[in-house]
């Protein structure tokens, strides 16, 4: 009987491990963007480079781990002067950020929600946001949107000429696609 239980446990463990996989992100088909609203206009920053690792359950397509790291010098808004000012606002040098997945669940309407820890300007905060996963064969796409208030990371309100102001609420949109391996 003990051998049967041990064999069953080993099969369950091996079966679970066999269903785990990594999503090999294709940066050329993926994007991470930040939308900002300012007095009289809005703009979008595109994160041109980042490191992301995504692992999950093959049969359910649910993520089990996600880690994202970036350098704010790789966030480009299409205005070089604004990009340089952003780096100064973040403290200069090579400011970085990270996101680490914590958990996911289905909300009351059946949509997927994620929670994790984001670190910006040396401050870590837990955020939650909706996301979706689409699978077609060995291809997967993860889309989502999160809203952040940059003041929560001890960053001051951005003002220019005492008239222009960048609103503190930023929208982060992501579209990650790749092959499940």
LINURCOR-V463196 format. One record per pair of residues at least 12 apart in sequence whose C-alpha atoms are under 8 Angstrom apart, sorted by the first residue. I is the first residue (numbers start at 1). J is the second residue. If there is no record, write none. Layout:
# LINURCOR-V463196
I:J + I:J
This chain:
# LINURCOR-V463196
19:57 + 19:58 + 19:59 + 20:55 + 20:56 + 20:57 + 20:58 + 21:55 + 21:56 + 21:57 + 21:58 + 21:180 + 21:181 + 22:53 + 22:54 + 22:55 + 22:56 + 22:180 + 22:181 + 23:53 + 23:54 + 23:55 + 23:56 + 23:140 + 23:177 + 23:178 + 23:179 + 23:180 + 23:181 + 24:53 + 24:54 + 24:177 + 24:178 + 24:179 + 24:180 + 24:181 + 25:52 + 25:53 + 25:176 + 25:177 + 25:178 + 25:179 + 26:176 + 26:177 + 26:178 + 26:179 + 27:176 + 27:177 + 29:176 + 29:177 + 29:178 + 30:174 + 30:175 + 30:176 + 30:177 + 31:46 + 31:47 + 31:174 + 31:175 + 31:176 + 32:46 + 32:47 + 32:172 + 32:173 + 32:174 + 32:175 + 32:176 + 33:45 + 33:46 + 33:47 + 33:172 + 33:173 + 33:174 + 34:46 + 34:170 + 34:171 + 34:172 + 34:173 + 35:170 + 35:171 + 35:172 + 35:173 + 36:166 + 36:167 + 36:169 + 36:170 + 36:171 + 37:166 + 37:167 + 37:170 + 38:164 + 38:165 + 38:166 + 38:167 + 39:163 + 39:164 + 39:165 + 39:166 + 39:167 + 40:164 + 43:77 + 44:77 + 45:75 + 45:76 + 45:77 + 45:78 + 46:75 + 46:76 + 46:77 + 47:72 + 47:74 + 47:75 + 47:76 + 48:74 + 48:75 + 48:76 + 49:70 + 49:71 + 49:74 + 49:75 + 50:68 + 50:69 + 50:70 + 50:71 + 50:74 + 51:67 + 51:68 + 51:69 + 51:70 + 52:66 + 52:67 + 52:68 + 52:69 + 53:65 + 53:66 + 53:67 + 53:68 + 54:66 + 54:67 + 61:133 + 61:135 + 62:104 + 62:133 + 63:104 + 64:101 + 64:103 + 65:100 + 65:101 + 65:102 + 66:99 + 66:100 + 66:101 + 67:98 + 67:99 + 67:100 + 67:101 + 68:98 + 68:99 + 68:100 + 69:96 + 69:97 + 69:98 + 69:99 + 70:96 + 70:97 + 70:98 + 71:94 + 71:95 + 71:96 + 71:97 + 72:87 + 72:94 + 72:95 + 72:96 + 72:97 + 73:87 + 73:94 + 73:95 + 89:155 + 90:121 + 90:155 + 91:121 + 95:121 + 96:120 + 96:121 + 97:118 + 97:119 + 97:120 + 97:121 + 98:117 + 98:118 + 98:119 + 98:120 + 99:116 + 99:117 + 99:118 + 99:119 + 100:116 + 100:117 + 100:118 + 101:114 + 101:115 + 101:116 + 101:117 + 102:114 + 102:115 + 102:116 + 102:117 + 103:115 + 103:116 + 111:130 + 111:131 + 111:132 + 112:130 + 112:131 + 112:132 + 113:128 + 113:129 + 113:130 + 113:131 + 114:128 + 114:129 + 114:130 + 114:131 + 115:127 + 115:128 + 115:129 + 116:128 + 120:153 + 121:153 + 121:154 + 121:155 + 122:153 + 123:153 + 123:154 + 124:153 + 125:152 + 125:153 + 127:146 + 128:146 + 129:144 + 129:145 + 129:146 + 129:147 + 130:144 + 130:145 + 130:146 + 131:143 + 131:144 + 131:145 + 132:144 + 138:179 + 138:180 + 138:181 + 139:177 + 139:178 + 139:179 + 139:180 + 140:177 + 140:178 + 140:179 + 140:180 + 141:175 + 141:176 + 141:177 + 141:178 + 142:174 + 142:175 + 142:176 + 142:177 + 143:173 + 143:174 + 143:175 + 143:176 + 144:173 + 144:174 + 144:175 + 145:171 + 145:172 + 145:173 + 145:174 + 146:171 + 146:172 + 146:173 + 147:169 + 147:170 + 147:171 + 147:172 + 148:168 + 148:169 + 148:170 + 148:171 + 148:172 + 149:168 + 149:169 + 149:170 + 150:168 + 150:169 + 150:170 + 151:168
